[in-house]
Amino acid sequence: MPEAIDPESPGSSTHFRRGDWEVVRVEQYAPIGTAEFDLVVLCYCRYAPIESPLFPIRRGKGSSQLQEVYS
């Protein structure tokens, strides 16, 4: 969407909206003993289109600014 492109940061996300997919079921499985992960999770989703406007993303402080606060 052209109106969501920020010329100061092209290619990055500048806006968000609620999505058209909703989770309808979640299944969890324990991994096999040799696996490199703790849990396998399957999410089953349903497409449920909605009208949702775009909202600008409020940017937080960068990591260097956060470090200044905690120094």
PAFIDREN-295312 format. One record per residue: residue in three letters; x, y, z of N, C-alpha, C, O in turn. Coordinates in steps of 0.2 Angstrom, whole numbers. Layout:
<recs>
ala | X | Y | Z | X | Y | Z | X | Y | Z | X | Y | Z
...
</recs>
This chain:
<recs>
met | 4 | -6 | 0 | 0 | 0 | 0 | 4 | 6 | 0 | 8 | 7 | 5
pro | 4 | 10 | -5 | 8 | 16 | -6 | 8 | 21 | 0 | 13 | 24 | 2
glu | 2 | 22 | 3 | 1 | 26 | 9 | 5 | 24 | 15 | 6 | 28 | 20
ala | 7 | 18 | 15 | 11 | 15 | 21 | 18 | 15 | 20 | 22 | 12 | 25
ile | 21 | 18 | 15 | 28 | 18 | 14 | 31 | 24 | 17 | 29 | 30 | 15
asp | 36 | 23 | 21 | 39 | 29 | 24 | 45 | 30 | 20 | 50 | 26 | 20
pro | 46 | 36 | 17 | 52 | 38 | 13 | 58 | 38 | 17 | 64 | 37 | 14
glu | 58 | 39 | 23 | 64 | 39 | 28 | 66 | 32 | 29 | 72 | 31 | 31
ser | 62 | 27 | 29 | 64 | 20 | 30 | 60 | 15 | 25 | 56 | 11 | 27
pro | 62 | 16 | 19 | 59 | 11 | 14 | 61 | 4 | 15 | 66 | 2 | 17
gly | 56 | 0 | 14 | 57 | -7 | 15 | 56 | -10 | 22 | 56 | -16 | 24
ser | 54 | -5 | 27 | 53 | -7 | 34 | 45 | -6 | 35 | 42 | -3 | 32
ser | 43 | -10 | 40 | 36 | -9 | 42 | 35 | -3 | 46 | 38 | -1 | 50
thr | 30 | 1 | 44 | 28 | 7 | 47 | 21 | 7 | 49 | 19 | 12 | 53
his | 17 | 3 | 47 | 10 | 2 | 49 | 8 | -5 | 51 | 11 | -10 | 49
phe | 2 | -6 | 55 | 0 | -12 | 56 | -8 | -12 | 56 | -11 | -7 | 56
arg | -11 | -18 | 56 | -18 | -19 | 56 | -20 | -26 | 59 | -15 | -30 | 58
arg | -26 | -26 | 61 | -28 | -33 | 63 | -28 | -38 | 57 | -30 | -35 | 52
gly | -26 | -44 | 58 | -26 | -48 | 52 | -33 | -52 | 51 | -37 | -51 | 55
asp | -33 | -55 | 45 | -39 | -59 | 43 | -39 | -66 | 45 | -44 | -70 | 44
trp | -34 | -68 | 49 | -34 | -75 | 51 | -35 | -76 | 59 | -32 | -72 | 63
glu | -38 | -81 | 61 | -39 | -82 | 68 | -38 | -89 | 70 | -39 | -94 | 66
val | -34 | -90 | 75 | -33 | -97 | 78 | -39 | -100 | 80 | -42 | -98 | 85
val | -40 | -106 | 78 | -46 | -110 | 80 | -44 | -116 | 84 | -49 | -119 | 88
arg | -38 | -119 | 84 | -36 | -124 | 87 | -28 | -124 | 88 | -25 | -123 | 83
val | -26 | -126 | 94 | -19 | -127 | 95 | -17 | -134 | 98 | -21 | -136 | 102
glu | -12 | -137 | 95 | -10 | -144 | 97 | -3 | -143 | 99 | 1 | -140 | 96
gln | -1 | -146 | 105 | 6 | -146 | 107 | 9 | -153 | 108 | 5 | -158 | 110
tyr | 15 | -154 | 106 | 18 | -161 | 106 | 25 | -161 | 109 | 29 | -156 | 107
ala | 26 | -165 | 113 | 33 | -166 | 116 | 38 | -168 | 110 | 36 | -172 | 106
pro | 44 | -166 | 110 | 49 | -168 | 105 | 52 | -175 | 106 | 51 | -178 | 112
ile | 55 | -178 | 101 | 58 | -184 | 102 | 65 | -182 | 106 | 67 | -177 | 106
gly | 67 | -187 | 110 | 73 | -186 | 115 | 79 | -183 | 111 | 83 | -179 | 115
thr | 80 | -184 | 105 | 86 | -181 | 102 | 85 | -174 | 98 | 89 | -171 | 95
ala | 79 | -171 | 99 | 77 | -165 | 96 | 81 | -159 | 99 | 82 | -159 | 105
glu | 81 | -154 | 95 | 85 | -148 | 97 | 80 | -143 | 100 | 81 | -137 | 101
phe | 74 | -144 | 101 | 68 | -140 | 103 | 64 | -143 | 109 | 65 | -149 | 110
asp | 61 | -138 | 112 | 57 | -140 | 118 | 50 | -143 | 117 | 47 | -147 | 121
leu | 47 | -140 | 112 | 40 | -141 | 110 | 38 | -140 | 103 | 41 | -136 | 100
val | 34 | -144 | 100 | 31 | -143 | 94 | 24 | -141 | 95 | 20 | -144 | 98
val | 22 | -135 | 91 | 16 | -132 | 92 | 13 | -131 | 85 | 16 | -128 | 81
leu | 7 | -134 | 84 | 3 | -133 | 78 | -3 | -129 | 79 | -7 | -130 | 84
cys | -4 | -124 | 75 | -9 | -119 | 76 | -14 | -120 | 69 | -11 | -119 | 64
tyr | -20 | -121 | 70 | -25 | -122 | 65 | -28 | -115 | 64 | -31 | -113 | 69
cys | -28 | -112 | 58 | -31 | -105 | 58 | -37 | -105 | 53 | -38 | -110 | 49
arg | -41 | -100 | 53 | -47 | -100 | 49 | -47 | -93 | 46 | -45 | -88 | 50
tyr | -48 | -92 | 40 | -48 | -85 | 36 | -55 | -82 | 38 | -60 | -85 | 36
ala | -55 | -76 | 41 | -61 | -73 | 43 | -60 | -65 | 41 | -58 | -62 | 46
pro | -61 | -64 | 35 | -59 | -57 | 33 | -63 | -51 | 37 | -69 | -52 | 39
ile | -59 | -46 | 39 | -62 | -41 | 42 | -60 | -34 | 39 | -56 | -34 | 35
glu | -64 | -29 | 41 | -62 | -22 | 39 | -58 | -19 | 44 | -60 | -19 | 50
ser | -51 | -18 | 43 | -47 | -15 | 48 | -42 | -10 | 45 | -39 | -11 | 40
pro | -43 | -4 | 47 | -38 | 1 | 45 | -31 | 1 | 47 | -29 | -3 | 51
leu | -27 | 4 | 43 | -20 | 4 | 45 | -18 | 9 | 50 | -21 | 14 | 50
phe | -14 | 7 | 55 | -12 | 12 | 60 | -4 | 12 | 60 | -1 | 7 | 59
pro | -2 | 18 | 61 | 6 | 19 | 61 | 9 | 15 | 67 | 6 | 15 | 73
ile | 14 | 13 | 66 | 18 | 9 | 72 | 22 | 15 | 76 | 26 | 19 | 73
arg | 21 | 15 | 82 | 25 | 20 | 86 | 32 | 16 | 88 | 32 | 11 | 90
arg | 37 | 20 | 86 | 44 | 17 | 87 | 46 | 18 | 94 | 45 | 23 | 97
gly | 49 | 13 | 97 | 52 | 14 | 103 | 59 | 16 | 102 | 61 | 18 | 97
lys | 63 | 17 | 108 | 69 | 19 | 108 | 74 | 14 | 105 | 73 | 8 | 106
gly | 79 | 16 | 102 | 84 | 12 | 99 | 89 | 9 | 105 | 88 | 11 | 111
ser | 93 | 4 | 103 | 96 | 1 | 109 | 102 | 5 | 112 | 103 | 5 | 118
ser | 105 | 10 | 108 | 109 | 14 | 111 | 106 | 19 | 116 | 109 | 21 | 121
gln | 100 | 21 | 114 | 96 | 26 | 119 | 94 | 22 | 125 | 94 | 25 | 131
leu | 92 | 16 | 124 | 90 | 12 | 130 | 97 | 11 | 135 | 96 | 11 | 141
gln | 102 | 10 | 132 | 108 | 9 | 136 | 110 | 15 | 140 | 113 | 14 | 145
glu | 109 | 21 | 137 | 110 | 27 | 141 | 106 | 27 | 147 | 108 | 30 | 152
val | 100 | 25 | 147 | 95 | 25 | 152 | 98 | 21 | 158 | 97 | 23 | 164
tyr | 100 | 15 | 156 | 102 | 10 | 161 | 110 | 11 | 163 | 112 | 7 | 167
ser | 113 | 15 | 160 | 121 | 16 | 162 | 122 | 20 | 169 | 127 | 21 | 171
</recs>
